[in-house]
Amino acid sequence: MAFLKTLFSKEKPQSVTSLYDVTLKSLSGEHINLNDFRGKYILFVNVASKCGFTPQYKELQELHEKYHKNLQVIGLPCNQFGNQEPGNAQEIESFCEVNYGVTFLITEKIDVTGDHQHPLYAWLTQKENNGVKNSSVKWNFQKYLVDPEGQFIDYFYSTTSPLNSKITEHLKH
């Protein structure tokens, strides 16, 4: 009888409990603890070195410098859109530093869609996890903003500048 009760239950299975439970690694392979950023907004951006939106690295760096006290920018290299991030960790790091002076956090290369989607992007793109809305990552440099308590705010397509008021209005509070 317990089996039938479970089979016909309308309760949803447990989903990711918190953004802060997600595990990431830096380009150098070091563990990144998202708990370290509690109390700050976090802007997650899937980045690529050979994309038409790559110049947004400069704006992401400006955003990082201007709002560093209450914002953590995290770039997540991804090679799923047009093979525009073919480099290894050292090549990605060198490209970001040399071409854009990037000092914000860059993670290891991850998948943001598909069968091997990183758990972070499962949380960012699924309402059952983030509690706000579903989305799909359309291209490189799509942005996801989370508030200082780890609550999902919104996402912004690649065409939205990192310095756009849709993003910065949240950071001025």
Secondary structure, 3 states (H helix, E strand, C coil): CHHHHHHCCCCCCCCCCCHHHCEEEECCCCEEEHHHHCCCEEEEEEECCCCCCCCHHHHHHHHHHHHCCCEEEEEEECCCCCCCCCCCHHHHHHHHHHHHCCCCEEECCCCCCCCCCCHHHHHHHCHHHHCCCCCCCCCCCCEEEECCCCCEEEEECCCCCCCCHHHHHHHCC
